[in-house]
Amino acid sequence: MFSLIQKALRAARSFDAVCERITAIEAEIADIHEKLERFEKLADENESLWQFLDEQKEEGPLWDATAEDFQDEIANIMLRSMEPHGDA
């Protein structure tokens, strides 16, 4: 009788171990699925960006000004984005 109880206890422990392992595997699968969804979103954004850039190429150049105008625009953007530090 005692050996039967021991066998039942071992089977229950074994079943608990299997259930814990299944739970861990399900958690890993959920994590992988979440990462896959994020990668798919990034791939979609990447595809959209390339499509936008291709459309912009077909429409013509984005900047029709001279190199000096381009440098002036960059300088203005840099000045607007700078933050003063100290006594400046």
C-alpha positions as CSV (number, residue, x, y, z in Angstrom):
1,M,0.0,0.0,0.0
2,F,2.8,2.4,0.9
3,S,4.6,1.8,-2.4
4,L,1.4,2.5,-4.3
5,I,1.2,5.9,-2.5
6,Q,4.8,6.6,-3.3
7,K,4.2,5.8,-7.0
8,A,1.2,8.1,-7.0
9,L,3.2,10.9,-5.3
10,R,6.0,10.5,-7.9
11,A,3.5,10.7,-10.7
12,A,1.9,13.8,-9.2
13,R,5.3,15.5,-8.8
14,S,6.3,14.5,-12.4
15,F,3.0,15.9,-13.6
16,D,3.6,19.1,-11.7
17,A,7.1,19.4,-13.3
18,V,5.6,18.8,-16.7
19,C,3.0,21.5,-16.1
20,E,5.6,24.0,-14.9
21,R,7.7,23.3,-18.0
22,I,4.7,23.8,-20.3
23,T,3.9,27.1,-18.5
24,A,7.5,28.2,-19.0
25,I,7.4,27.2,-22.7
26,E,4.1,29.1,-23.2
27,A,5.6,32.2,-21.7
28,E,8.7,31.9,-24.0
29,I,6.3,31.5,-27.0
30,A,4.3,34.6,-26.0
31,D,7.6,36.6,-25.7
32,I,8.8,35.4,-29.1
33,H,5.4,36.2,-30.6
34,E,5.5,39.8,-29.1
35,K,9.0,40.3,-30.5
36,L,7.9,39.0,-33.9
37,E,5.0,41.4,-34.0
38,R,7.4,44.3,-33.2
39,F,9.8,43.2,-36.0
40,E,6.8,42.9,-38.4
41,K,5.8,46.5,-37.5
42,L,9.3,47.7,-38.1
43,A,9.4,45.9,-41.5
44,D,6.2,47.6,-42.4
45,E,7.5,51.0,-41.4
46,N,10.7,50.3,-43.3
47,E,8.7,49.3,-46.4
48,S,6.6,52.4,-46.1
49,L,9.6,54.6,-45.8
50,W,11.3,53.1,-48.9
51,Q,8.0,53.5,-50.8
52,F,7.8,57.2,-49.8
53,L,11.4,57.8,-50.8
54,D,10.8,56.1,-54.2
55,E,7.7,58.3,-54.7
56,Q,9.7,61.4,-53.8
57,K,12.4,60.5,-56.3
58,E,9.8,60.1,-59.1
59,E,8.3,63.6,-58.2
60,G,11.6,65.3,-58.6
61,P,14.4,66.6,-56.3
62,L,13.6,67.7,-52.8
63,W,15.9,70.7,-52.9
64,D,16.2,72.9,-55.9
65,A,18.4,75.6,-54.2
66,T,22.2,76.2,-54.4
67,A,24.7,74.7,-52.0
68,E,25.0,78.1,-50.3
69,D,21.2,78.1,-49.6
70,F,21.5,74.6,-48.3
71,Q,24.3,75.6,-45.9
72,D,22.3,78.6,-44.7
73,E,19.3,76.5,-44.0
74,I,21.4,74.0,-42.1
75,A,23.0,76.8,-40.1
76,N,19.5,78.2,-39.3
77,I,18.3,74.8,-38.2
78,M,21.3,74.4,-35.9
79,L,20.9,77.9,-34.4
80,R,17.2,77.3,-33.7
81,S,17.9,73.9,-32.0
82,M,20.8,75.1,-29.8
83,E,20.2,75.7,-26.1
84,P,22.2,78.3,-24.2
85,H,24.3,77.1,-21.3
86,G,25.7,79.1,-18.5
87,D,26.0,82.9,-19.1
88,A,25.4,82.6,-22.9
